[in-house]
Amino acid sequence: MIQNLELFPIGNCAASALVDGQGRFVWACAPRVDGDPFFSALLGGVQGVGEDAQGLWAIDVEDTVEMRQSYLRNTPILCTQVTDAHGGKVEIVDFSPRYRQFGRVYRPLAFIRLVRTLEGAPRVRIRLRPTVNYGERPATITHGSNHIRYLGAEQTLRLTTDMAVSHILKERTFRLEEPLALFLGPDEGFDADIGATCHRMLRETTDYWRGWVRTLSVPLEWQEVVIRSAITLKLCAYEETGAIVAALTTSIPEHPTDDGELGRNWDYRYCWLRDAYYVVQALNRLGAADMLENYLVYLRNLVAQARGGHVQPVYGVGLEPVLTEWIAPHLPGYRGMGPVRIGNQAHEHVQHDVYGQIVLSTVQAFFDERLLRPAAVEDFHDLEPIAQRAFDMHDKPDASLWEFRGREAVHTYSSVMCWAACDRMGAAAAKLGLAERAAYWNGKAAEIRANIEARAWNEELGRYAASFGGEALDASLLQMVDVRFASPDEPRMQATMRAVEEGLRRGTYMMRYVIPDDFGAPKTAFNFCTFWLIEALHLSRRTEEARKLFEEMLSRRTAAGLLSEDITLDGGELWGNYPQTYSLVGLINCANLLSRPWASVR
């Protein structure tokens, strides 16, 4: 059973996996990121520990005394070096192939492991134990002279290798005398030299990622942080449709739970329009237009599907509207802390901020000349029903961005995002020369603004409240600056920023809110909100304090350079799904905001 979140993601925007500190694949799903986990050890599939553990792919080196792991520079290609007690040393290189071939991007549902001896005569053992039906049982196996087939409930995978397949089937320990290549992918023949082909794929995949990183406009400081975050955000894209998932995992709890306690365990392997908006916003600041373009395809399909009506906050990566939530009975959970949820009830929620996030994600296409498909007048008219829906819903109750399951209110954040939808439509109309539509949308934005100023402002407390006519605080109030509803210099906003910090900050870290919800009072801090605090400190001219807090957050990253969703209030442990796109967005945004300018070194 995994004991921490020291996990290294690898992938290619179709396949993804998490490799633990022992060099084992412990999480990967097929045929998509939201599918059946054929490596399920992260959540304890087919219960067992140690030698009996299932749902993993391990390359064990006999008498191991040291392991070192790192990514190849500017790639998601993982290199693990293992040293044994006799001076032997083994190198394992893990990746999913991705490169251009035959006029398109080659990105199969496949994983490659390259194993070689660096020193001595190490002995190794390979344990490849996929599971089926959410950890219910081991996969059924058939094999040939140089391949093994693993029959899953949704996908059959084939391992092709240049080593003796009986060593894998019998899990023998053997001397590693020759380099090994292992290709786990589609159930197809591999009609090429496996070793030479996998090494060519490694070279071309390395070139692809390093070429992509070269297109990024990074800040002077914290470049490694920004690059690793950007690469990992790209791994969270399901490129076939353009969807961007909130995280690669399900049901890693937001905090430790006791026996019988109902955990905050959620499935994040879906596309939240809010999360995806923040991802493309952050990557746009780095100049990564490819992610925006592909996500806009996904959004245009959703807009057409909605036909001007209700838009859900979350959809499947294949545009599926129904994500029925159920509990996987055969997965005990991360460190035994279930339940493990599959699906997400949030697809049934009403969350009005989504209309703003659709428009905010789309509006750049009316201005950005780099795009292969700039938005046109027809796209503007297709988007107008979404903006109209934003106006119509801006003063109606919803479940908020925090997805409360037991209460509704008119949430200020949702109303501000609806204002942003109308405001940006006015700007897009002006760019297109549609004067009448610009006046219309600017007028609607003005109406929403007046309503927010009248109803979200609490005169008695002297600050904005989290909901119309309410008193509660919510960290999302800080986003009123980011969407340009308010200036950080305005007295109302300054008062609100002070109140949010005083009410929700817990030492280094920031809470989303502190009032009890459907599952009691929150017990951990929300990493993205701490990054919002850092931005607010900088905007309040407390930049040195902001930089110090940012460095503190950097020190809490995993060995892979990443963050999950939540952290304990003492900063001792990360919790929540991983890697979490919100948190990576925060790393990028704060690095860009706080870095010294490039001109300072010229």
Sequence and secondary structure as in RCSB ss.txt:
>XXXX:A:sequence
MIQNLELFPIGNCAASALVDGQGRFVWACAPRVDGDPFFSALLGGVQGVGEDAQGLWAIDVEDTVEMRQSYLRNT
PILCTQVTDAHGGKVEIVDFSPRYRQFGRVYRPLAFIRLVRTLEGAPRVRIRLRPTVNYGERPATITHGSNHIRY
LGAEQTLRLTTDMAVSHILKERTFRLEEPLALFLGPDEGFDADIGATCHRMLRETTDYWRGWVRTLSVPLEWQEV
VIRSAITLKLCAYEETGAIVAALTTSIPEHPTDDGELGRNWDYRYCWLRDAYYVVQALNRLGAADMLENYLVYLR
NLVAQARGGHVQPVYGVGLEPVLTEWIAPHLPGYRGMGPVRIGNQAHEHVQHDVYGQIVLSTVQAFFDERLLRPA
AVEDFHDLEPIAQRAFDMHDKPDASLWEFRGREAVHTYSSVMCWAACDRMGAAAAKLGLAERAAYWNGKAAEIRA
NIEARAWNEELGRYAASFGGEALDASLLQMVDVRFASPDEPRMQATMRAVEEGLRRGTYMMRYVIPDDFGAPKTA
FNFCTFWLIEALHLSRRTEEARKLFEEMLSRRTAAGLLSEDITLDGGELWGNYPQTYSLVGLINCANLLSRPWAS
VR
>XXXX:A:secstr
   S   EEEE SS EEEE TTS EEEEEESSTTSEEEE GGGTSSS  GGG  SEEEEEETTEEEEEEEE TTS
S EEEEEEETTS EEEEEEE   EEETTEEE  S EEEEEEEEES  EEEEEEE EETTTTEE EEEE SSEEEE
E SS EEEEEESS HHHHHTT EEE  S EEEEEEESS   S HHHHHHHHHHHHHHHHHHHHHT    SSSHHH
HHHHHHHHHHTEETTTTEE S S B   SS   TT      B  SEEHHHHHHHHHHHHHTT HHHHHHHHHHHH
HHHHHHTTS   SEE TT  S    EE TT   GGG    EES GGGG   THHHHHHHHHHHGGGT TT SS  
 HHHHHHHHHHHHHHHHHTTS B TTTT SS  B BHHHHHHHHHHHHHHHHHHHHTT HHHHHHHHHHHHHHHH
HHHHHTEETTTTEE SBTT     GGGGHHHHTTSS TTSHHHHHHHHHHHHHHEETTEE S  S BTTBS  SE
EHHHHHHHHHHHHHTT HHHHHHHHHHHHHTS TTS   SEE TTS  EESSSS HHHHHHHHHHHHHHS  GGG
G 
